[in-house]
Structure formats: structure tokens, C-alpha cells
């Protein structure tokens, strides 16, 4: 099974949930990435800083973002999800980011099957402090590699879902079977 191509974006509609394939568990200092050639999650590197991922981190299958990779997703959950976990995630917003001068987006979602997050449908329902922690992480986690990253915006669920639709269309154009 190819996790990028064989898992749908959702079984319902993106208004309900999307699938996220977790690459990096919350609290990790290790950066894992899905290896498209081998279909496995591999260690990319251990972070150079003492920071750790503030959320579970992965990608949305069958999407293609402008950076050439599947669209990134941050999944808030009361549990640390191991690499390779497929999670249903309710989209609540998107962080807009610059990574070494390139635009990058991080979809923000909550675990659909976590009762602690069942009520959350908007970024307005997330602690402002937690949002600042996430922003801080992405602004410092590459500093000791002499790379510049910064968050330039935080947008709502409607904007995030429109981005997902765009990345779904990009995927179809790039990988459509003839």
C-alpha cells in the first residue's frame, strides 16, 4: 500500500474530517518524513534545537502543495500519536508560514475521535497560548541550522478547507491516471 496514493483525503467530506497520516508524534525531537519511494516513515533528522513538536504532525494523503509535498497537517489530540497512525481530523484553521523564503502552509486540526476535542470546530476555541506555542516552535526550530522560518498568518477553517481543495486538485493534475 502506498500511503500517499491509496488513502483518500476523506471517506465523508472535508467539512466533516480529513485523514492525516502522522509522521511525527507530539513531544518528539526527531523529525520523521514519509519516504515516497519506500512507503515507510524514515528519520530525516533530530532537531538541532531543544524544542519539541507541540502537536502531532503529518500530511493529508492525495494532496499536493506548492512546496512539492503533500499538504502538512498539525493534529491536536490528548494522546501522542505514533508515526504511521492514520487519524481522522477536523480542520479548524491554517498557519501560513515562510520557510527559507518559500511559502508553506500547516493545516491545523483536532482529532475527530478524541472526546476532549469533540466540541472544537474553530481556531477561536483553541487556547491563545497554545496557538502562540505552535507559532513559537515553527519560528525557532530551524534556527541552529541557520534557516529562517516565520509564521505570517493564521487563517480560519474556511480558508484551510479551500487550500485543501486546491491541493486535492493539484494532486489530481499531477498524478491523474491516464
Buried (B, 14 or more C-beta within 10 A) or exposed (E): EEBBEEBEBBEEEBEEBBBBBBBBBBEBBBBBBBEEEEEEBEEBEEBBEEBBBBBBBBBBBBBBBBEEBBBBBBBBBEEBBEBBBBBBBBBBBBBBBBBEEEEBBBBBBBBBEBEEBEEBEEBEEBEEEEBEEBBEBBBBBBEEEEEEBEBEEBBBBEBBBEBBEBBBEBBEEEEEEE
